[in-house]
Amino acid sequence: MGKVSEVGYDGVEFAGYFDTPSLELKKTLDNLGLKAAGSHIGIHDLEKNLESTIQYSLEINSPYIICPGLPKQYRNNADSYKRTAELFNKIGETCGEHGLLFGYHNHHVEFEKHGGEYGLDILVDNTERNNLFIEFDTYWAEVCGLKSLDFMEKYEDRCKILHMKDMNDWDDQKNVEVGTGVMNFAAIVERGRAHGIDWYTVEQEEYEQDSLKSVEQSLEYLRGIV
């Protein structure tokens, strides 16, 4: 986190706390001048440990709790998506009672169709606006041959966070530093600005150089367009 702060990032999104006490993490964030920009929490923890998850988020001043994906039984057909939407409504309502927002992070599977509808659309259409936002992963939409801009326009202000993740070319689809690939992030940011995106979050999973050099390079590019 210290190195990320030195590079110049405004905040970090968590995917696991690694047994770090919340107050210790909050102190570290404050000392480094970083904001907590949400946390990925698995569906089983959301079902079994929601209250403690909410409390931890409040203690580190993180406004978002995000489900980072779903096991197959939660998304294998239209009915399972609708049942998941009911669950998300309940989770989102509880988060809202504590002043937090609940979101969902897509991958590629949510762009499979069930009864003529994309899984992600079923989740959005069957949840209340205040109960679920979308942390939209631009890379996975484009991998599926779709346009991020179309879904951002469709979901409008339900997109609160964008995961900025680039690819080297349309055939190889290798994950590269933001701004070095083929995706049109200038247009994505412009659309995001129109819809009030809260965070543009860099995500990279493949590296050909030191990972901190990669995320610094991505940040330099984004600073020029955000």
Secondary structure, DSSP 8 states (H G I E B T S, - for coil): -HHHHHHT-SEEEES--TT--HHHHHHHHHHHT-EEEEEE--HHHHHHSHHHHHHHHHHTT--EEEE----GGGTSSHHHHHHHHHHHHHHHHHHHHTT-EEEEE--SGGGSEETTEEHHHHHHHTS-TTT-EEEEEHHHHHHTT--HHHHHHHHGGGEEEEEE-EES-TTT--EE-TTSSS--HHHHHHHHHHTT--EEEE-----SS-HHHHHHHHHHHHHTT-
